[in-house]
Amino acid sequence: MTLTPKALLLLSALALAACQNPDRYGAGGGAGGAGGAGGTGYVDTTGLGDPSDPRSIAYFNQTVGDKVHFALDQSTLSPEARTILTAQAGWLNQNAAYAIIIEGHADEKGTREYNLALGARRAAAVQQFLVSQGVAAGRMKTISYGKERPIEVCSDEACYSKNRRAVTVLSAGAGV
Amino acid sequence: MTSPFRILSLLALALGLGAAPLTALAQDGRPPRIDITVGVIEPMPIAIPVFVDEGGAGDYAAQLSRVVASDLVGTGFFAAIPQEAHIARITSFDGGVSYPDWRAINARVLITGAVSVAGDRITVKFRAFDVENGTQIEGAALQFAGTTAGWRRMAHKVADVVYSKITGEGGYFDSRVVFVSESGPKNARAKRLAVMDYDGANVQYLTDSSAIVLAPRFSPAGDRILYTSYESGFPRITLLDVGSLRRQSLEEQQGTMTFAPRFSPDGQTVVFSLERGGNSDIYTLSLASGRLTQLTNAPSIETAPSYSPDGSQIVFESDRSGTQQIYIMPASGGEGRRISGGEGRYSTPVWSPRGDLIAFTKQNAGRFHIGVMRTDGSEERLLTASFLDEGPTWAPNGRVIMFTRESAGAGGQASLWSVDISGRNLKQITTEGPASDPAWSPLLP
């Protein structure tokens, strides 16, 4: 590996870490209290690890893929989402020490309460799929952010389709 | 849980705010009257001279008359005649009224007032006159006393009496609105609970912005607030005592999310959504006994419940038909009957305090609307249209609705708006920063 691509990867890992800073989800730490994560911050932003290390959170986020997307108002898993989640399950089963929080999100074109419920539906759909693939239910928690935490901020379908998502967030949980 | 926040006396202002009727002057003739139910209304000209200083009033005299005028003119039913145009001067509260001078400037109603201040005590008196008939308006002569900190409430009370006498409707100016104050970029919005006078003044913050807070709702007495908070890391219903600012979260069942809470009309029960395994249903929790009761049992999303004023029924939204629609069920639970029937998606139903109408959010053809319909779903009227309007809340008199409007794009921001149920008088409430999720208090005592 040449130096340049590696530097780029590290930069993107840092950018991801910034995106997932607990501050974004409030000092309460979003899904803080996750598993054995110690209750501060829902993800250990200093512990994403080296993305070239296949056992690192950074590797999971970037290479396995931590997100799946949904159609408007839907919580059905698309074939593409199932492929990603199957890979997630394989990785999670091999890296059993991580605690898992599944975040469900909605786009802004809905009412607040409905979007909370819809985000929960999406997170649960991912959780149920991962359980079906052998991931221990006890490692996972779900949380809905409704439309409160978009990753894209434009008001077009291009952004909405990215915001309708479930994100599998790992932290160094029990046993690590 | 101890609160890091200073204890605020919000509704405690009511303490020591006494009202007493003043001696009425001679009265007869037909009082000026506005029927606010008709579509287009010519604003009634009203004259509100600066209140008379009866000792130590200082700026309060001008401020009080300004807020009274602002309340009344803000309804769209009144037009204030500029004070520079007044011919007569009111220099003595108990002096006579020179009706011809007020008729000459076409005033239909005249409001006179007097203020005195001693220490932190303020006394406000007012009278309203029917200029055309040359009489005092019956019942529109009162005296209020309280602390100077509550001076705006006295102005609101004066305006409520005048509004009520002339429209025949209950007043709503002496009320508070709890809302979510927002700051920060769209993908990292910081939110905190705040309360304000109905007109946006006197903002006080109830929480800090360390955790997302959503959709606060007042108790029927205005002394408690239910809302959804991420303080624990997960969305959970929280009950806040307004006087002490003490908070406690309800419903600690592991693996569930609780949201969309509202009080029953007697304040004894919370109705809300509980999500388990991805499915949201409606439950009630008795605050006294802690008893949890499941009201709906469906694989669809059931949320946004709101009691009828008599407590016998609950209106809510469900997507059991495939899209969000509005249903009414008995307060004890059940299937519910669908009342929304038009095109599009209907959500966030709220029962009017008068019992006659349901306010809702409607999404259709890419636009959002605030609307009202009768409780059988008939006579649907859309009052607004924009990129994103949602979350109506009723003024205590059931004649005005406040809601959230969000603008589009990366720089999109939420703001608070109000509109009459006739669709008239759409206007933005001035707030210090972006704001969302308003909930109107009852009329203060």
Interface residues (C-beta under 8 A of the other chain):
Chain A: D23 R24 Y25 G26 A27 G28 G29 G30 A31 G32 G33 A34 G39 Y42 D73 S75 E108 K109 G110 T111 R112 E113 Y114 L116 A117 L118 A120 R121 R122 A123 A124 A125 Q127 Q128 K141 T142 I143 S144 Y145 G146 E148 R149 P150 I151 E152 V153 C154 S155
Chain B: P185 K186 N187 A188 R189 A190 S209 S210 A211 I212 L214 A215 T228 Y230 E231 S232 G233 F234 P235 G255 M257 F259 A260 S273 E275 G277 G278 N279 S280 I301 T303 A304 E317 D319 T323 Q324 S347 T348 T361 Q363 G366 F387 L388 E390 G391 E406 A408 G409 A410 G412 D437
